[in-house]
Amino acid sequence: MRILMLTTTDPHLNLAIEEFLFRHVEEDLFLLWQNAPTVVIGKNQNAYAEIDLPLAKEQNIRIARRITGGGAVYHDLGNLNYTFISGARESGGLDFAHFCAPVIKAMEKMGVSLTLSGRNDLLLDQKKVSGNAQYTANGRTLHHGTLLFDSDLGVLRRILRTDKDKIRPRAVASARSGVTNLKPFLPEISSAWELAERIADCVVEEYGATPLAVPENAEIECLCQRNASAEWLFPQKDYLTEYTVVQKRRYDFGTVEISLQMQGETVRTARIQGDFFGNRPIEELETLLCNQPLSALANTLSSFPVSQFICGMTVEELYDLLSH
Protein backbone atom coordinates (compact mmCIF):
# COMPACT_ATOMS: atom_id res chain seq x y z
CA MET A 1 0.00 0.00 0.00
CA ARG A 2 1.12 3.56 -0.78
CA ILE A 3 0.15 6.54 1.36
CA LEU A 4 -0.27 10.15 0.24
CA MET A 5 -1.02 13.16 2.44
CA LEU A 6 -2.26 15.98 0.22
CA THR A 7 -1.24 19.49 1.25
CA THR A 8 -3.59 21.44 -1.01
CA THR A 9 -7.00 22.47 0.39
CA ASP A 10 -8.52 23.18 -3.04
CA PRO A 11 -11.52 20.81 -3.25
CA HIS A 12 -11.54 20.69 -7.04
CA LEU A 13 -7.84 19.80 -7.15
CA ASN A 14 -8.09 17.25 -4.34
CA LEU A 15 -10.93 15.46 -6.08
CA ALA A 16 -9.03 15.61 -9.38
CA ILE A 17 -5.93 13.99 -7.84
CA GLU A 18 -8.09 11.33 -6.21
CA GLU A 19 -9.86 10.52 -9.49
CA PHE A 20 -6.62 10.42 -11.47
CA LEU A 21 -5.04 8.00 -9.02
CA PHE A 22 -8.17 5.84 -9.09
CA ARG A 23 -8.11 5.61 -12.86
CA HIS A 24 -4.38 5.20 -13.46
CA VAL A 25 -2.50 3.75 -10.46
CA GLU A 26 -2.78 0.00 -9.91
CA GLU A 27 -1.35 -0.15 -6.39
CA ASP A 28 -3.49 0.02 -3.26
CA LEU A 29 -3.59 3.62 -2.06
CA PHE A 30 -4.51 5.51 1.10
CA LEU A 31 -4.96 9.30 0.96
CA LEU A 32 -5.49 11.88 3.71
CA TRP A 33 -6.62 15.35 2.73
CA GLN A 34 -8.53 18.47 3.74
CA ASN A 35 -10.67 21.05 1.97
CA ALA A 36 -11.19 24.72 2.66
CA PRO A 37 -14.89 25.38 3.49
CA THR A 38 -16.79 23.42 0.84
CA VAL A 39 -20.03 21.56 0.30
CA VAL A 40 -19.36 18.34 -1.62
CA ILE A 41 -22.41 16.75 -3.21
CA GLY A 42 -22.84 13.24 -4.56
CA LYS A 43 -22.66 12.50 -8.28
CA ASN A 44 -26.45 12.12 -8.55
CA GLN A 45 -27.54 15.09 -6.47
CA ASN A 46 -29.09 18.44 -7.34
CA ALA A 47 -26.97 21.29 -5.95
CA TYR A 48 -29.94 23.68 -5.98
CA ALA A 49 -31.94 21.36 -3.73
CA GLU A 50 -29.10 20.31 -1.43
CA ILE A 51 -27.29 23.57 -0.65
CA ASP A 52 -28.29 26.95 0.74
CA LEU A 53 -26.61 28.69 -2.19
CA PRO A 54 -27.14 32.28 -0.94
CA LEU A 55 -25.45 31.34 2.34
CA ALA A 56 -22.63 29.59 0.47
CA LYS A 57 -21.99 32.77 -1.51
CA GLU A 58 -22.20 34.94 1.61
CA GLN A 59 -19.75 32.72 3.53
CA ASN A 60 -17.39 32.06 0.56
CA ILE A 61 -18.11 28.34 0.80
CA ARG A 62 -17.12 26.49 -2.35
CA ILE A 63 -19.22 23.86 -4.14
CA ALA A 64 -17.82 20.56 -5.42
CA ARG A 65 -19.28 17.40 -6.94
CA ARG A 66 -17.59 14.02 -6.53
CA ILE A 67 -17.80 10.95 -8.77
CA THR A 68 -19.24 8.78 -5.98
CA GLY A 69 -22.88 8.67 -4.97
CA GLY A 70 -24.30 9.37 -1.53
CA GLY A 71 -25.30 12.59 0.15
CA ALA A 72 -24.05 16.13 0.59
CA VAL A 73 -21.32 16.79 3.16
CA TYR A 74 -19.71 19.93 4.54
CA HIS A 75 -15.91 20.16 4.71
CA ASP A 76 -13.75 22.71 6.47
CA LEU A 77 -10.30 22.62 8.07
CA GLY A 78 -11.82 21.06 11.18
CA ASN A 79 -12.74 18.04 9.05
CA LEU A 80 -10.41 15.32 7.74
CA ASN A 81 -11.00 13.30 4.58
CA TYR A 82 -9.57 9.88 3.82
CA THR A 83 -9.58 7.74 0.67
CA PHE A 84 -8.87 4.07 0.01
CA ILE A 85 -8.31 2.90 -3.56
CA SER A 86 -7.85 -0.79 -4.25
CA GLY A 87 -9.01 -3.73 -6.31
CA ALA A 88 -12.75 -4.36 -6.20
CA ARG A 89 -13.96 -6.88 -3.63
CA GLU A 90 -14.75 -10.39 -4.91
CA SER A 91 -18.26 -10.15 -3.52
CA GLY A 92 -18.99 -7.20 -5.81
CA GLY A 93 -21.22 -4.31 -4.84
CA LEU A 94 -20.57 -1.88 -2.00
CA ASP A 95 -18.58 -2.98 1.02
CA PHE A 96 -18.35 -0.14 3.52
CA ALA A 97 -17.34 -2.38 6.42
CA HIS A 98 -14.14 -3.55 4.69
CA PHE A 99 -12.90 -0.05 3.88
CA CYS A 100 -13.97 1.56 7.15
CA ALA A 101 -12.19 -1.11 9.22
CA PRO A 102 -8.69 0.48 9.07
CA VAL A 103 -10.06 3.85 10.23
CA ILE A 104 -12.06 2.21 13.01
CA LYS A 105 -8.93 0.32 14.11
CA ALA A 106 -6.81 3.50 14.05
CA MET A 107 -9.38 5.36 16.15
CA GLU A 108 -9.51 2.45 18.62
CA LYS A 109 -5.76 2.82 19.16
CA MET A 110 -6.48 6.42 20.17
CA GLY A 111 -9.15 5.32 22.62
CA VAL A 112 -12.22 6.18 20.51
CA SER A 113 -14.72 3.47 19.60
CA LEU A 114 -16.60 4.02 16.32
CA THR A 115 -19.36 1.83 14.92
CA LEU A 116 -20.55 1.49 11.33
CA SER A 117 -24.22 2.36 10.96
CA GLY A 118 -26.68 0.43 8.79
CA ARG A 119 -25.61 2.20 5.64
CA ASN A 120 -22.48 4.32 5.36
CA ASP A 121 -21.90 6.37 8.52
CA LEU A 122 -19.47 5.97 11.39
CA LEU A 123 -21.06 6.77 14.74
CA LEU A 124 -19.72 7.79 18.13
CA ASP A 125 -22.27 7.49 20.94
CA GLN A 126 -25.00 7.20 18.27
CA LYS A 127 -23.95 10.47 16.62
CA LYS A 128 -22.40 10.73 13.18
CA VAL A 129 -18.72 11.63 12.92
CA SER A 130 -18.10 10.22 9.44
CA GLY A 131 -19.95 9.77 6.16
CA ASN A 132 -18.63 7.40 3.49
CA ALA A 133 -19.16 6.83 -0.24
CA GLN A 134 -17.89 4.34 -2.82
CA TYR A 135 -17.48 3.94 -6.54
CA THR A 136 -16.33 0.89 -8.50
CA ALA A 137 -15.17 0.82 -12.14
CA ASN A 138 -12.80 -1.30 -14.19
CA GLY A 139 -12.08 -3.65 -11.31
CA ARG A 140 -11.08 -0.85 -8.91
CA THR A 141 -12.92 0.61 -5.91
CA LEU A 142 -12.65 4.14 -4.61
CA HIS A 143 -13.85 4.58 -1.04
CA HIS A 144 -13.70 7.94 0.69
CA GLY A 145 -15.03 9.33 3.93
CA THR A 146 -14.98 12.22 6.35
CA LEU A 147 -13.96 12.56 10.00
CA LEU A 148 -15.43 15.48 11.90
CA PHE A 149 -12.73 16.59 14.32
CA ASP A 150 -13.44 20.25 15.06
CA SER A 151 -15.74 21.25 12.21
CA ASP A 152 -18.12 24.22 12.45
CA LEU A 153 -21.31 22.28 13.09
CA GLY A 154 -23.41 25.46 13.05
CA VAL A 155 -22.43 26.16 9.45
CA LEU A 156 -22.82 22.47 8.60
CA ARG A 157 -26.44 22.46 9.80
CA ARG A 158 -27.31 25.69 7.98
CA ILE A 159 -25.59 25.13 4.66
CA LEU A 160 -27.06 21.67 3.99
CA ARG A 161 -30.62 22.56 3.12
CA THR A 162 -32.16 19.12 2.79
CA ASP A 163 -33.99 18.14 5.93
CA LYS A 164 -37.14 16.10 6.31
CA ASP A 165 -38.88 19.08 7.93
CA LYS A 166 -37.64 21.72 5.48
CA ILE A 167 -37.45 20.36 1.94
CA ARG A 168 -39.21 17.81 -0.23
CA PRO A 169 -37.26 17.56 -3.51
CA ARG A 170 -38.04 15.41 -6.54
CA ALA A 171 -34.37 14.49 -6.77
CA VAL A 172 -32.01 12.35 -4.68
CA ALA A 173 -31.91 13.93 -1.22
CA SER A 174 -29.51 13.40 1.65
CA ALA A 175 -30.45 11.71 4.88
CA ARG A 176 -29.51 13.79 7.91
CA SER A 177 -28.14 12.44 11.17
CA GLY A 178 -27.24 14.00 14.49
CA VAL A 179 -23.56 14.92 14.26
CA THR A 180 -20.72 15.54 16.68
CA ASN A 181 -16.99 16.31 16.61
CA LEU A 182 -14.19 14.00 17.72
CA LYS A 183 -12.11 16.70 19.43
CA PRO A 184 -13.77 16.42 22.89
CA PHE A 185 -12.87 12.72 22.87
CA LEU A 186 -9.26 13.30 21.76
CA PRO A 187 -8.01 16.06 24.08
CA GLU A 188 -4.36 15.28 23.34
CA ILE A 189 -4.81 16.07 19.61
CA SER A 190 -4.88 19.76 18.67
CA SER A 191 -5.98 19.75 15.02
CA ALA A 192 -7.52 17.68 12.26
CA TRP A 193 -4.15 17.50 10.53
CA GLU A 194 -2.52 16.14 13.68
CA LEU A 195 -5.27 13.51 13.64
CA ALA A 196 -4.31 12.76 10.03
CA GLU A 197 -0.71 12.20 11.09
CA ARG A 198 -1.78 9.83 13.85
CA ILE A 199 -3.98 7.84 11.45
CA ALA A 200 -1.17 7.77 8.90
CA ASP A 201 1.18 6.30 11.52
CA CYS A 202 -1.37 3.57 12.27
CA VAL A 203 -1.81 2.71 8.58
CA VAL A 204 1.96 2.59 8.02
CA GLU A 205 2.36 0.29 11.04
CA GLU A 206 -0.58 -1.95 10.11
CA TYR A 207 -0.08 -2.23 6.35
CA GLY A 208 3.55 -1.26 5.80
CA ALA A 209 2.41 1.67 3.64
CA THR A 210 5.13 3.65 1.88
CA PRO A 211 4.97 7.31 0.77
CA LEU A 212 3.67 8.37 -2.64
CA ALA A 213 4.15 11.74 -4.32
CA VAL A 214 1.46 13.51 -6.35
CA PRO A 215 2.02 12.63 -10.03
CA GLU A 216 2.79 15.43 -12.45
CA ASN A 217 0.23 14.94 -15.19
CA ALA A 218 -1.79 17.35 -17.34
CA GLU A 219 -4.90 15.21 -16.88
CA ILE A 220 -5.07 16.27 -13.24
CA GLU A 221 -5.37 19.92 -14.25
CA CYS A 222 -8.05 19.02 -16.81
CA LEU A 223 -10.03 17.16 -14.15
CA CYS A 224 -9.61 20.10 -11.78
CA GLN A 225 -11.00 22.49 -14.39
CA ARG A 226 -13.94 20.18 -15.01
CA ASN A 227 -14.61 19.92 -11.28
CA ALA A 228 -14.77 23.73 -11.00
CA SER A 229 -16.97 24.21 -14.07
CA ALA A 230 -20.61 25.27 -13.95
CA GLU A 231 -21.48 22.43 -16.34
CA TRP A 232 -20.22 19.89 -13.79
CA LEU A 233 -21.61 21.58 -10.67
CA PHE A 234 -24.93 22.86 -12.04
CA PRO A 235 -25.89 20.78 -15.09
CA GLN A 236 -28.91 21.87 -17.11
CA LYS A 237 -30.94 18.85 -16.01
CA ASP A 238 -30.62 19.99 -12.39
CA TYR A 239 -31.73 23.50 -13.26
CA LEU A 240 -34.86 22.08 -14.92
CA THR A 241 -35.69 19.79 -11.99
CA GLU A 242 -38.38 21.16 -9.71
CA TYR A 243 -38.25 20.73 -5.95
CA THR A 244 -40.17 22.08 -2.97
CA VAL A 245 -38.66 23.98 -0.06
CA VAL A 246 -40.78 24.28 3.08
CA GLN A 247 -39.69 26.78 5.76
CA LYS A 248 -41.56 27.08 9.05
CA ARG A 249 -40.79 29.29 12.03
CA ARG A 250 -42.52 30.43 15.19
CA TYR A 251 -42.49 34.15 16.04
CA ASP A 252 -44.07 36.19 18.84
CA PHE A 253 -46.81 37.21 16.40
CA GLY A 254 -47.54 33.66 15.23
CA THR A 255 -46.27 30.78 13.10
CA VAL A 256 -45.35 31.36 9.45
CA GLU A 257 -44.91 28.48 7.00
CA ILE A 258 -43.76 29.15 3.44
CA SER A 259 -43.79 26.49 0.71
CA LEU A 260 -41.78 27.38 -2.38
CA GLN A 261 -41.93 25.41 -5.61
CA MET A 262 -38.44 25.95 -7.00
CA GLN A 263 -36.74 25.44 -10.35
CA GLY A 264 -33.02 26.01 -10.03
CA GLU A 265 -32.77 29.18 -7.93
CA THR A 266 -36.07 30.56 -9.20
CA VAL A 267 -39.33 30.60 -7.25
CA ARG A 268 -42.13 29.27 -9.43
CA THR A 269 -44.98 29.25 -6.91
CA ALA A 270 -45.29 30.31 -3.27
CA ARG A 271 -47.77 29.38 -0.56
CA ILE A 272 -47.79 31.17 2.82
CA GLN A 273 -49.74 29.74 5.74
CA GLY A 274 -49.87 30.11 9.51
CA ASP A 275 -51.79 31.45 12.48
CA PHE A 276 -50.62 35.03 11.96
CA PHE A 277 -52.91 38.01 11.34
CA GLY A 278 -52.90 40.25 8.28
CA ASN A 279 -54.74 43.28 6.93
CA ARG A 280 -54.30 42.50 3.22
CA PRO A 281 -54.77 39.27 1.21
CA ILE A 282 -51.74 37.00 1.57
CA GLU A 283 -52.17 36.01 -2.09
CA GLU A 284 -50.73 39.40 -3.10
CA LEU A 285 -47.49 38.63 -1.25
CA GLU A 286 -47.38 35.10 -2.68
CA THR A 287 -47.69 36.49 -6.21
CA LEU A 288 -44.87 38.98 -5.57
CA LEU A 289 -42.46 36.17 -4.71
CA CYS A 290 -43.01 34.21 -7.91
CA ASN A 291 -40.86 33.95 -11.05
CA GLN A 292 -37.66 35.47 -9.72
CA PRO A 293 -34.47 34.12 -8.10
CA LEU A 294 -34.32 33.86 -4.34
CA SER A 295 -31.29 36.14 -4.38
CA ALA A 296 -33.38 38.93 -5.95
CA LEU A 297 -36.06 38.88 -3.27
CA ALA A 298 -34.14 41.13 -0.86
CA ASN A 299 -34.33 43.94 -3.39
CA THR A 300 -37.94 43.13 -4.32
CA LEU A 301 -39.07 43.20 -0.70
CA SER A 302 -36.98 46.19 0.40
CA SER A 303 -39.83 48.69 0.19
CA PHE A 304 -42.72 46.25 0.41
CA PRO A 305 -45.18 46.62 3.35
CA VAL A 306 -44.73 43.07 4.64
CA SER A 307 -46.34 43.82 8.00
CA GLN A 308 -49.65 44.57 6.28
CA PHE A 309 -49.80 40.96 5.10
CA ILE A 310 -48.16 39.32 8.15
CA CYS A 311 -48.70 41.60 11.12
CA GLY A 312 -45.53 41.98 13.17
CA MET A 313 -43.12 40.60 10.55
CA THR A 314 -40.30 42.74 9.16
CA VAL A 315 -38.84 42.58 5.67
CA GLU A 316 -35.60 41.22 7.14
CA GLU A 317 -37.42 38.42 8.98
CA LEU A 318 -39.32 37.40 5.85
CA TYR A 319 -36.20 37.34 3.68
CA ASP A 320 -34.29 35.35 6.31
CA LEU A 321 -37.09 32.79 6.40
CA LEU A 322 -37.22 32.59 2.61
CA SER A 323 -33.48 32.23 2.06
CA HIS A 324 -32.49 29.99 4.96
N, C-alpha and C positions, 0 to 999 in steps of 0.2 A: 504493500500500500504506500502511496505517496501522499504527502500532506502539504497543503498550501494555505498560508494565512495572508489574505488579501489586505492591502493597506489603503486602497482607494475606498471612499465612501459614496461614490457615484453609483446610484442604483442601476442605471442603464448599462454602465460598464461592468459592474459586478455580475449582472445577469448575462451579459454578453460573454464574459470569460467563462462562466459556468457552462453556458450552452456550447461554446466552442470545445471545451474539454470533454463534455459529454459526447459530442459528435466525432471527435478525432483522436482522443487518447484512450488506448486500450487497457491501461493499468487501472487497478482500483484506486480511487482518489477520495480524499477527505479534505474539505475546504472549510475555513472559518472566515467570516466576513461581517462587515457592518455597513449599514446605509445611513446617510444623513436623513432627516425626517422625510418619510416617504410612505405612501399607501401603495401596497403591491396587491394587485387583483389577480385572480385566477384566469387562465386562458379563456374560459367560457363565460366570463362575467361582464356585466354592463357597468362601465365606470360611472355613468350618470346615476344609476340606481344605487350603487354601492357607496359612493363617496359624497360627502358634503363639499362640493366643489368650490362654493364661495369661501368656505372656511379654509380649504386647502390653499387657495390663492392668497387669502388674508395672512395666513401663517407661513407662507413660502414652503408648503409641503409638496414634495414632488409626487408624481403619479408614475407607476410602472406596471407593466403587465408581464407575467412570467409564462413559460411554456407549459407548466403543470396546471392541473385543475385545482379544485378546492376554493376556499373562500378568501375574502379580502383580509389583509393583515396590515397593521401599522408598525413601521420600523423607525427607530431613532437610535442615537448613540448609547442609549440605555438598554438596547436590545442586541442580542447576538444571533447571527445566522450560521447554520452549519449545513453542509452538503456532503452526501455520500454518492459516489458514482461507481457502479460496478456492473458485472454481468448480471443479466436478469435471472431471477430465481427460477428453479426448475418447475415449481408449482404453477408459475405463470400468475398473472393478475397482480394486485397490489399486496404488499407485505410490509405493513408499517412496523410490526413488532420486530422483525429482523433488523431493520435499519435504525430503529430507535434504541435498540439494546445497548450499543456502545455508549450512547449519551446517558442513558439511565445508569449504566455501570460507572461511568465517570462521575456522575453526580453522587452516587452512593459512596464513592471514595471520599467525597467532600462532606459526607454526613447528611445528604438530602435525598429523601426517598420519593421518586417520581413513579407514577403509574400511567400506563397507556389506557386511554378511554376507549369506548366502543368503536370509535371511528379513527380519528387521526390526531388526537390531542394528548399531550402529556399534562398530568394533573398533579398538584401538590395540595394536600388537604382539600381535595375536591374542587380546587380552583385551577383554571388553565394557566400554565406558564409557557406552553409551547404548542404551536400548530404545525402540522406536517403535510407535505404534498409529494406526489410521485408522478413520474412519467417514464414509460418504457418504449423504446424504439430500437430496431436493429439489434436486438439481443442485449441491449444495455439498459440499466435503470438509473434514473436520476431521482434521488430522494433529498429533499431539503426541508429544514424546519427552523423555527425561531426559539429563542430562549429569552423570556422577559427577565432582565436582571434589575434594572432601575429605570424602566421606561416611563414616560409621562402617561399614566393611565387616564388622566382627565382628557387629554387630547385624543387618546385612543378611542375613548367612548364617544366623543363628539364627532370625530372625523368619519367614523364608519357609520353610515346612515342606516343601513339595513338592520332593523330590529322588529321583532314580531308585533310590537305595539305601535310602530311608527311608519312602517312601509310595507306595501303589498305589491311587489313587482311581478311582471309577467316574464321575468328572466330568472337565471339561476341566482339565488340569493344566498348569503352566508348565514350559517347558524352562529348565534352568539352565546358565549359562555361567560360565567363569572371569571374574572382574571385577577392575578396577583403577580407581584415581583418576587424574584429570588433573593434579592439583597438582604432583607431582614433575616433570612435563614443562613446567610453566608457572611457574617459580620467581619471575617478576616479578609474578605475580598473587596477591593475598593472600586472596581470598575468592570464593565462588561468585557473589556479587552483583557483584563487580568483573568477573568473567568475563561476567556478563550485560551489563554496560555496554559491554564491549569488543565483544561480539557485536552489540549494538544499534547501535553505531557502524558496524560493517561492513554491517549490513542497511540502515541509512540511506544510507550511501555507495553501495551497490550498487543499491538499488531506489528511492532517493528517498523512503523512508518518512517519514511525518509523524505527530506524536503524536496519540493518541486517549485521551480520558478515559473512565473507567468510567461507563456510563449509569446514571441513577437510575431504576430501574424495579422495581415491586413483584414482578414475576415472578422476578427474581433471588433475592429473599428466599424465595419459595415453592420455588424449585429448591434453594436451600441447605437449607431444612428437610427437603425430600424426601431430599437426599443424606445427611443426618445421621440419618434415621429407621431404625429396626430393620427395617421392612418392605422398605426398599431394600437395606440391607446384609446382612440375614439372612432372605431370603424363606423361606416355609414349605417350598417345594419343595427348598431346599438343606438344611433341617433334616431332611427325610425321606430325603435321598440318603445311602446308605451308602458308606463308603470305608474303606480299610485302611491303617493306619499301622504301619510296621515299624521298630523301633528296635533297634540292635545295638551292643554296646560290649564291649571287652575290658578285663577287670580282672585284678588279680594272682591272684585265686581262680578265674578262668576267664572264658569268653565267655558273655554273656547276650543272647539275642535275644527280643524281645517283639513279637508281632503282635496288634494291636488292631483288631477290627471295630467301626467307629465309626458313629454316627448323630447328626449334630449334634455336640454336645460329650459325648455319652453313650457309654460303652463297652458294646457289646452282647456281644461275646465276646472272650476273651483266650487267647493261646497263648504259653507261655514255654518256650524251648528253649535248649540250650547244653551246654558241657562242664563245667559246675559240679557240685559235690556238694551233696546235701541229705539231711536226716534225716527229712523228712516229705513226703508226696506233693505234687508241684507243683500237681496239680489243685485242691487246697484253696485255694492262693493265686490261681489263675486264676479260680475261682468268686467269690472275694472281690472281685475287680476289676470284675465284671460289673454292668451295669444301674445305673450311677451316673456322674455327670459326672466328667471328669478332675479338675476343680478340687476335688472333694470327697474325692479319694483321699488327700490329705495327712492329713486328719483320720481317715479310715478306717484308714490304715496306722500312725498315730501310736503305738499300743500293740501293734502286731502283731509277732510274733516272726519277722521276715523271714529272719533268719539260719538258722532251722531248716529253711527251704525252699531257700534259696540260701546255702550256707555262706560266710561272709565278707562278705556284702552287708548294708549298713545300710539303715534305712528311708529315710534321706535320699538315698542312692544310687539306690534303687529308684524313688522318686518323681521324681528328676531324670531318670532314663532314661524313665519313662513320659510326663513332661510336656514334654520337649524332644527 
